[in-house]
Amino acid sequence: MKEKLDNLRAKLKDIKNLQAAEAVLGWDQQVYMPPGGSEARAEQLATLSKIAHGMFVADDIGMLLDDLAKADYPYDSDEAGLIRVVRRDYDKARKLPSELVAELSRTFSLGQQIWTKARAAKEFDQFRDILGKIVDLNIQVAEAFGYEACKYDALLDQNEPGMRTAEVRLVFDALKSELVPLVQAIAKQDDKVDVSCLKQAYNETDQWDFGLIPLKAIGFDFARGRQDRSVHPFTTTFSINDVRITTRVFKDQFPSALFSTLHEGGHALYDQSGAPSLEGTFLAGGASMGVHESQSRLWENVLGRSLAFWQFYYPLLQEVFPAQLGNVDIETFYRAVNNVEPSLIRVEADEVTYNLHIFLRFELEQDLIEQRLRVADLPDAWNAKMEAYLGLTPPDDAMGVLQDIHWSSGLMGYFPTYALGNVLSLQFYQQALKEIPSLEEQFSKGEFGELRAWFKEKIHRHGRKFTPNELVKRITGVNELDARSYLNYIKRKYSKIYVLP
């Protein structure tokens, strides 16, 4: 069996190298590529994706997998994990024609460039036609994969293996039942938080430089990664030893760059901390996007917005911005960066209202994929749901339906993982606190190594070896996603900040 396993690994490594080349081109497209290169880049990506897909779905890989399925490798071993994961990926990939794969890549690449222009112009009509094609292609993918209850299940499964739309609805209903009343209660106490310290100009270079300090402290390895600017923050991974993140900096929105850096840094830690034995294999990466988001949301919010974090970093921040913060005490600043206020932009949303943005997108995606909503009617549907969930109406399309890059990149079935990641972040963190009760004391001293090591041991090193449910069970002893830890955290933290009964 060793010879067959080595043969499979060699074939998969060639495919992974092609996928890494695609990722490099995708990163460059969003960071450095001139706008005029969009059509040529779309063709380049389409060619690479078609070649990689054709190599992967070849019959000889299927035969190797059939033979290796008879091997008696221990379930937790890299060998057994690789066979399980590749089998799943292979069976799904075989359902997609190579021409469809190429068209997906081509359209999504062009979609990003068209979205960028439409967003700058604040005109959905410029994006409407390509989005219609993107929705249609996603429907074709769902039909090719097959589904039991609804087409959206097939798309969700690509990001959260094994999860169904009905399960997401149950989790979201549990969140809604307690978050909506909490938002309403906080709205009556909006005079409890003074945010004037954030409503000032902060030098963009100084913001960038300050953000690098905690990014390095939480463990991001600049010898194996870098940070750049982009229209929309993202993380991309070419290998365990080459992980790129981006952020965006606004002079009049100080929290944006810092928390985006911590968010993407959480993703990067996951990818940089995979076991070296997973490099170049299909096991490298995350168990699911929900598990991946648990890491980014934890470092951004549970850590980055905590009082313990700022007990260490606030004096340093005051030194960088003495005019803005020199006379502002830490409690005022802590409350300001945790201010709860319904907002138009998802990535700038506070912890309490953030999930409401996800509910909106989750519902709209289902309506598009199930063909209950026409693309042409999407802006009005978006605005109606913004009013229903957040009491706000976007003044233009850039602040509304065009604010996220995801749909232009073909990502449908992805948005729910942000809210699932919020839930998982607290399930994992509460377990970490049980095992390491001194964590918050460590944070107040700028020490994050023990938490980082805990996550590396429990989650990061395994890559894709285990399913999300298997990880949750292994770490917490519970068989399923449970929103209770997250809701308890939110209610405890914000009841204190807003002096709620």
N, C-alpha and C positions, 0 to 999 in steps of 0.2 A: 504493500500500500504506500510505502514511503515514496517510491518512484512516481506513482500516480499523483500523490499529493504535491511533490516537487514540480511535476509537470503542470498541474493546475495553477500553482503559485506563479510559475514563470509566465504563463499565458495571462493571468490576471494582472501581473505587474506591468506588462505592456499596455494593457487597457487603462490601468490607473495612471500611467504616464501620459497617455493621450488626454484623459480627463483633467489631469493637472495642467496640461497645456491649454485646454479650454478655459480653465479657471484663471490662468494668467491673462489670457486675452479678455476675459470678462472683467477682471480687476482693472486692467488698463483702460477698458472702455469707460468705466465709471470714474476713473481718477485722472488719467492723462490724455486719453485719445482725443484728437480734434474732432469736432462735430462732423466734418466732411468725410471721416473714415467710417461712418456708420454702416453704409451698404456693403462695403468690402468686408468689414468685420463680421457682419451677419453671415456672409457667405463662408468666411473662414471658419466660424464657429459651427455652421451647419455641416461643413465637410468633416471636421474633426468628430463631431457627435455621431455622424453617420458611420464613419469608419470604426469608432470605438464600439458603437452598438452592434455593428455587423460582426466584429471580432468576438463580442461577448456572447451573442446568441448562437454561435456556431455549434453544430452538432457534437463536435468533439468535447466541448466543455460539458455538455449535458451527459455524455457517456462517462466522463471522469467523475462527475457528481454522482451518477448512478452507482458506479463501482465503489466510490468512497463512502457512500451511505451504508455500506456493509461493514465498514471498519468499526472497531470497538474502542473508539477514543472516549475518555472520560468527558462527561457533559460540560464541565467547566474549562476544559482545555481549549487552547487556541485552535487546535485542529478541528475539534467538533464544532466550535463556534463558527469557524470559517466556512465549513461545509453547510451549516444551517443557514447562515446569512447569504451566502452565494446562491444556494438553492432557491431561496425566496426571491432574491433579485433576478435570478436567471428566469424563473418561471414567469415573473411579471414582464420582464424585458421581451421575452419570446412572443408576447401578445401584441407588441407594437411593431408595425412594419418600419423598416429602416428609413423609408421615405418620409413617414410621419415624424420620426425622430428628428430628421434633418429639418423638416418644416417647422417643428416646434422650436428648435434652436434658432433658426433664421428669423422667425416671427418675433420671438421673445427679445432677441438682440435689437431688432428694428424698433420694437415696442418701447424699449427703454429710451431710445433717442427721441422718438416722437413724444413720449410722455414728458421728457425733460423740456422740450420746446413748448408743449401745451401748458405745462405747469407754469413756466415763465410768463407765458402770454395770458394765463388764467382763463383759458378757453377749452372746455371739455370737448367741444365739437372737433377740435384738431386731433383728439385722441380717440374719438368715438369709433371710427371704422376699424382701426387696428385692435381696439379692445374687443369689438365684435368678433374679429377673427380669433383673438386669444380665447375668448369664451367658447367659441365653436371648437377650437382645437382641444380644449380641456374636456369638452363633452365627448369628443372622439376618443380621447384617452380613457375616460371613465367607461365608455361603452366597450372599448377593447379589453380593459381589465376585468370588467364584469362587476356586478354588485347584487346584493340581496334586497335591501330596503330602498335605497335611493342612490342616484348617480354620485352625489356628494361623498358618499361613503368611500368610493374608489379613490377620490382625490385626497381625502383626509388620511387614508391608509398609507399614502406615500410619505406623509410627514409624521404620523403617529401610528406605527404598525399595530394592527389589531383593534384599533379603536373605531367605534361606529358613531355616526351622527347622533343617534338617540342617546348614547352615553354622554356625549358632550353636552347635549341639552339638559340632562339631569344635573350635571355639575354646574352648568351656568344658571339653572333655575335656583339651585341652592345659594349661589353667589348673589343673584338678583334679590332674593328674598330678604337678605340682610344688608346688602350694600346700598340699595336704593333708600331704605329708611334712614341709614346712617348719613348718606349725602343730604337728605332732607333735614336731619337734625343739625348737622354741621352748618347748613345754610342759615339757620337761625342764630348761629353764634359767630358770624363772619367778622365780628369786631374783635375777636380774641387773638387774631394773628396780624402782626404788622409786617407787611412785605415791602415797605418803602426802601429798605436797604438793597433790594434786588432791582429796583426800578431806577438804575443808574447806568452810566456808561462804564464798561470794564474793558481795558485794553485787550485786544484779541490775542496778541502775541503772549502777553502775560497769562491769559487764560490757558492757552495751549501749553505753555511751560509748566504752569502749576499742575495741570492735569496729568502730566507725565510723572509727577512725584508719587501719587498714590498708585498709579498704574504699575510702576516699577515695584512698589512696596507689596502689592498683592501677588506679585510673582510673574508678571509678563516679562518674557525674556527677549530683550531687544537684539540679542545675537541671533535669534531665530524668529524675528518678527519685526514689524514696523507699523507706524501709524501715519496715515495721510488724511487729506480732506476729500470729501465727496458731497454731492447734493443730499444724499440720504446715507446715514451711517450704516456700515455693514462690516461683516467679518468674512474673509475667504481664506481657505487653507489649501496650499499646494503640497505640503507634506507636514509631518510632525515638526520639522525643523524650519518651516517657512510659513508662518501664519500672519496675515495682514489684517489690520483693522483700520477703519476710517472714522472720523467724527466731523462735525461742522461747528463753526464758531460764530456767534452773533455778539456784537458789541453790547447790545441792550438786553441780552438774555443770558446772564451769567451761568445759571444752572445747566443750560443745554449742553455745552461742550463737555463739562466735567462728567455729568451723569451718562452721556453717550459714550464717553471714553471708558467709564467703569463698566457699562453694559457690554460693550464690545470686548472689553478686556476679559469679562467673565466667559464669553464664548471662546476667546483665544486660549485661556487657561485650560479649558477642556481639551482643545485640539493639541496644544503643546504638551499636555501631560499624558497622552496615550503611551502605553507600553512600547518601547523601541521595537519589540518583536512584531508590532502591528504595522510598522511603516511599510508603505507600498502595497498593503493588502486591503481587501474589502472590509476588514474589521476596523480600520482606522476611521475615526469620526465619532459621532454621537449615537446613543441608543435610539433617540427620536428627537424631533425638534422641540417637543415639550420638555424633555430632560435637558436639552441644550439651553432652552430659555430659562429653566430653573436656575442655571448657573449665572446667566447674565442678569436676570432680575434680582437674584440674591446679592450679587456684588454691587449692583446699582442702588438697590433700595434697602434691603434688610441691613446691609453693611453701610453703604454710602450715605444714606439718609438717617443713620442712627446717631444718637447723642454721643455714644462712645467714640465713634469715628471722628466726630468733630471736636471732641475734647483734645484729641491729638493734633488734628490738622487745622483747626480754626486759628490758633496763634500764627501758624505759618501763612495762612491766607491773609490775615490782617497785615502781615509784613509786606505782602505783595500788593495789597490794595488798601493802604492806610487811609487814604482820603475817603474811600467808600465805607470802610468797615472799622476804622480805628476806634470809633466811639460806639460801636454796636456790640452789645454783650452776646455771649455764646447762646444763651437761651432764646434771645430774639432771633438770631440767625438760624438756629435749629428749627424754630417754629416756621420761619419764612420759607426754608427749603422744603418744608413739609406742608405748606399751605394747601388746603383743599378748595379748589375752585373749578367748576366745570369749564373746560377749555375746548377750543376748536381742534387743536392739533394733538394727535395721539401721542407722539413721542415726547411731548412736553407735559403730558398729563400727570397728575399726582397719583399716588398709590390707590386712593379710594375710588376715583372716577375712571381710572385707566381701563378697567375691565368693561365699562360701559361702551367704550370705543370698540372693543373686541366683539361684544354682543352685536353691535350694529353691523360690522363687517361680516361676521359669521352669517347673519340672517340674509344680508344682501347677496352674498356669494351663493347661498343655497337657492335663492330665488333666481339668480342668473343661470346657474347650472341646471336647475330643474325647469328652466324656461317659463317661469312664472312672471319674470320681469324682463322687459326689453332693455338692451344697452342704452338706447336713446332716452329711456325714462330714468336712468340711473341717477343723474344729478338731483332730480326732484325727490326720488325715493330716499336718497342719502340725506337731503336736507330735512325731510319729514322725520326720519329716525333720529337725527341730531336734535331736533326740537323735542321729540318724545323722550329720549334718554337723558339729554343734557340741558334742555331748555335753551338751546342756542341755534341760530341759523347762520350758516357761513355767508360772508359778504361776497364771496367769489368762489370759483371752482378750485383755485389753488389752495384755499383754506378749507375746502370741502373735499369733493370726490377725487381730486387730483393729488392729494397730499402724500399718499404712500406710493412707493415704487413697485410694490409687490405684484400688482395685477399686470403692470407693463412687462414684468419679468416672467409672466406666466404662472405665478405662484397663487394657486387657488386651493383651498384646503389647508392653508398654512396659518392664517390669522388665529384660529382657535388655540394654536399651540402657545401663544403668548399668555393667555389667561391660564391655560393648563400649567404653564411654567411657573406662574405666580403661586399656584396651589402646591405644586411639587417643591418649590423652593422652601416653603415653610415646613412641609413634611420632612424634608431632608435636614433642614436647619434645626428643627426641634430635636431630632435624633442626635445631631452633632452636639447640641447643648447638654443632652443627657450624658453623653460620653465625655464631654469636655466642658464642665460647668464654668470654667474661668474664661471662656471665649471673649465675653464683652469687656472684661478687665484687660485682656490682651489687646483688644481693639483700641482701647483708650490710651495705650502705649505705642500705637502704631505697629503692632505685631500681628501678622496675619498668617504666618507660616504654618501654625498647627491646624488651622481650618483648611488651608490650601492642601496640606498633606492628607487630611481626613478625606476630602473630596477626591483627591488623586487615588487614594487607596480604595475608596468605596465605589467610585463612578468612573473617573477619567481613564484610568489605566486599562479598563475593560473595552473601551471603544464601543463597537456595535455588538459585542459578543452576546449581551443579554437584552431581552425585550424590556420595555419600560416597566411592565408589571413585575417582571422577574427582579429588576433592580429595586423597586419599591419594597417587594417582599424580603429581599436579601438585607436591605438596609434598615427597614422599620418594622418588619414582621407582619405588616398589613398587606392584604392581597390586592388592594385597589387604591385609586386616587381618592383622597379624602379632603374636602375643603375646610374641615373644622379647624385645623391648625392655622391656616391662612386667615380665616375669619376671626379667630380669637386674637391673633396678632394685630390685625387691622383695627378691631374694635378697642382693644386695650390701648394701643398706641395713640389713636386719634381721639378717644374719649378723654385721655389725659391732656392732650394738646388743646382741645377745644372745651375742656371742663364740662363734659357731658354727664348727665346723671347716670 
